[in-house]
């Protein structure tokens, strides 16, 4: 028997995650305008980088995004469930025996090696029709995609593509966030590779790659992190809008004095009389343990340092420099937001914005801010 719940779920929650869908849409439009006339897709793998496929995908589709990119087949099904008419690319290749699942759900497989291509060709023959796919060419990542030997084999025997309707040739940048010489090397390798293959559209740039200029845009760009507010131009001002705010609830405030310690392992020793606030978030919620003794929260624009170890469910912060009464049980403090953008939190934790976003916990109470009405064409 389920008990009745009469209180506001936001009041019960240990932390509140606010997701600004309008900012996500604005970020996509900015990138779309930057790369025009190339098409701007949206990478929504890992549950739209933690923000929620079921809300992010419809918002972007309504704004005009026509192509969505995921890593795994089940993620593609989640996109298809909320956006029946968009194009969906699945980067993870063609798992054995899944060919019919791709065609039945109109999902484009990204074929990563000759075995993938052969399996898709065989499926096309069985269906009696050419079937669309994307083919990945490795130009330097050495993860997925046709390596140099496989590329030579394919280019020397194009009958291997009989029945494969190649929609897009794609590759992926290894050092897009920097001005590495490898970017131009990969660009040259990709141009050479597609010059040996049948004509089709091409896709190269990720979020940071977009900002290397039109030579990297080709026909389709695939931004991911930039859509969600991570800075695609490290070392320069972030051209994207922040998309999330995370506020955690204060559970308790206590007075401390010298010789006292705080948290597991007694890693923080109190040096003088002050106050410690305990807040309801921890590494089980994606607030990284590496933020222990390094992170900060904000109260009314004032920073309060994380002290002691981040534990599974709790974080302790030193509020000694805040006025009496500024922090009280039941109140909220800002963990991610205008005073502490996701990239700053990542830097403090020795990580990257991608990990912060994709670690956002399931226990948060989520509040979505819907985008404004679609722009007038």
C-alpha positions, 0 to 999 in steps of 0.5 A: 500500500502506497502512503499518501504524500501531501508535501511539495516534493521540492521541500522533501528534496535534498537538492534541486536541479534547475534545467533551463531548456531555453538556454539549451535551445539558445546554445543550439541556435547560436551554433546553428547560425555559426555553421550555416549552411552546414547542418547542426545536429545535437549530441544527446548521448548519456541522457542528454549529458545528464539533463534528460533526453525526454525534455531536451530532445523535444525542445531542440526538435521544436527549435528545428534540430533534425539530427540527433546523435547517441552512443548506444542503441537503447539511447537511440530508442529513447530519442525515437520515443519522444521525437518520431520524425527526426534522424537518429545516429548511433555511434556504437556500431552494429552489435551482432544480430541487431540489424533488423532493430535498426531498420525497424526503428529507423535508426542510422548505424554508424559503421566502424569497421569492415565487419560492420559494413559486411553485416549491414550489406548482408542485411540490405541484400536480405531486405532487397533494398539499399539501406542507409548508414554512416561510416566512421573513418579513424583519422587519429583517435585510434578508438572507433572507425576504419583504420588506415588498412581497412580504409585501403581495403574499402577504397580498393574494393568499393563493391563492399558498399553495394547495398549500403547507402552511405549518408555520411562519412564521419570522423572525430577530432582528438584535440579539438579543445586546443590549437594542436597541430593534430587538428590540421593533420586530421583534417588533411587525412579526412579530406584525403580519405573521402576523396577516395570514396563515393561522394556523400555528405561529411561530418567532422566537427564536435563542439570545440571543432566548430570554433576552428572555422568553416574548414572543419564544418563540412556538411554536418557538425555534432556539438554536445557539451556546448549545448549544455553550457560547457565552454567549447573554447577553453582559455577564452570567454565561454560563448555558451549560456549556462543551462543548469543550477544546482541548489542543495538543502542545509540540514544542520548548522553547528558551532565548532572550535579549535581541536575539533575535526570534521568528517570521515578520516578527520581530514579537516581540523578546525583552527578557530571558533566558527560554524559548519553547515551540513548539506544534503548532497554527496558523491552518490548525487554526482558531487565528486569526492575529489571536491573534498577540501577544494570545492565551494558553495555560495550563499547570497553571492558569498563563497563558503569552502567545502571542508572535510571529505565529501561523503556519499550523502553529505557535504560539510562547508565552513560558513564562519565568514557568513553573517549569523543567520545567513545559513539555517536548516532548510535553506538552500546553497548554490553548488552550480550556478551563476557564481559557480559555473559547471566548468569552475566546479570541474576545475576544482574537482580536477575533472571536466564539465562533461563528467560533472553533467553526466554525473548529475544524480537521480535523487535531485528534484528536477525543475525544467524551465521551458523555452520561449515560443519558437523564433519566427523564421 
